Amino acid sequence: MNRRATSITLLILLLILLLVAQTLSSPSKIVKKPAGKQHSVGSTEDTSRRRDIDSTFDELEALSASEERKPIVEMVNNSGIRNPSGYYEVFGQIQNIGLVTARNVRVRVTFRDAEFDELALLEAPVDNRTLTPGERSNFKITLPDKKTSSRMGSYVALIVIDR
């Protein structure tokens, strides 16, 4: 398999992992304990097991509540091009899809050559550093020199936020 196909395969796997992680951390996936429901217990072992189950549900409810307070920002789109001046730039748009405001939002781009070796790691704020729920913002990150830009093969763009 050539280097370009390997790079594309790795990017696809990264996207799949991010989607799986987002799905697993979704608060809507957590089943809540029925309120006020009492169970009859026959032995001390059953009582202990019931306490363990209740404790697990309580931990899941606490996790769900804390997850609801975290900002969730997603990459809507991104593209990379060599501009007419010879510099490589990555630009795109992100959106806050969470329930709370995201503060100090930035995008971090790892630039790689055709052999998938790292050329540069750059981070820059998006146009609107603070995103309220549903709000979108644009970003653009440019490699600072033409020599590095001429060696560009691929990039990975990630969102960085303060919680």
N, C-alpha and C positions, 0 to 999 in steps of 0.2 A: 504494500500500500504506500503511495507516495506521501510526502510531508503535508501537502495541502489537504488531502483526504483525511489524514490523521488529525489535523487541526480542526477540520469541520466536525469530525466524529467527536472529538473532545468537547467542542463547544455545544454540540447537541446533548451530550451526556450531562454537561454542567446545567443546561437549561432544564433537563428532565429532573435532575436532583433538586434544583431550586423549586420546581413545581411540586414535587413530592413533599419537600420540607414545608412549603406553604400549606399544602393540603393537610398534612399531619398536625400542624400547629394551629389550624383553624378552630376557634372556640366553638363553632357550631357542631363539631364532631364529638364533643364531650357530652356524655349522657349524665343527666343530673339525677340524684337520688330523689325518689318520691317523698314529698313532705308529709310528715306525720304518720307514716305507715309503720305499724308495729308488727314484729314477727314473733311468733311463739318459739321459744327456745327449749330444747330438751336436755342439753347437757352443758357442762362447763366449757367443753371444747367448742360446741356450737356458739356459745356466748362469746368466746374469744374470737372465733372466726367472724362473727357478725360485727364485733368491734373493729376488726381489721378492715372489713369491707366498708363500714361507715367512715373510717379514717381515710381510706383511699378515695371515697367519693368527696369527702371534705377537701382533700388535697387537690383533686381535679377541679372542684368548684373554685378554689382559690387561684389555681393556675388560669382557669378560664377568665376570671375577673381581671387578673393582671394582664393577660393577653389582650383584652378589650381596651386597655389603656395605652397600648403601644401603637405608635404610628406605623402604618404599612404603606410603603411607597413602591411603585412598580415602574419598570421601564416600558413606556408606551411604544417607542421606536428609537432606532439609532442607525447611523450610517457613517461610513468612513470614506474620505476621498482625498486625493492629492489636489490641492487648490491650484489655480493658475500661477501662483508665485512659487510653487514647488514644495510647499509645506503640507504634511499630512495632517488632516483634522478629523475629529470624530464629533458628531453633533446629533442631537435627538431631543426627545421629550420624555418627561417622567410625570407621574400622577400619584397623588396621595389617595389611596383607595381605603384607608383606614377610617376610624371613627374619631381620632384626635389629631391635633395639629402636629406636624413634623417640623422640627427646628434645625437650623444649620445644615440644610440638605446639600450634599456634594456628590459629585460623580468622580470615581477613580477609574482610570483607564490604564491597562497594561498593554503596551505596544510590543509586538514580537516580529522577528524577521521570518523569512521563508522556512528556516530550520526550527522555528518555534523557540528561538532563544530570545530572552527579554532584551528589548532595546531601551525602554524607558517606562517608568511608572509615574503618571501624573495625576494630580487630584485638583479639582477646581469646583467652586460653588456653582449651583445652578442659578439662573437669572433671578428667581424669587427664592431666597434662602429659607423662608418660612412658608410652608404649604398647609393650608387649611384642608379639611376633608373634601375630596372631589377636585381640588385645584390642580392645575397642570403648570409645568414650567419647562423652559427650554434650557439646553446646555450646549457648550462647544469647548473642546479641548484640542489644542494644536501643538504638535511637536515643535520644539523651538529651533531646530536647525534642518537645513535641506539635506545634509549628508545622511542623517538618521532617517529622515523622511523617505529618501530614495531606497532604503533597505526594508521598508515596511512590508510585512507579509500578512499579519492578522492582528486583531486586538480583542480585548475583553473589557467591557464596561460594566462597572458595578456601582450601586447606589450606597452612599454612606450617610447615616443620619445620627443625630444625637437623640437620646431617649429622654 
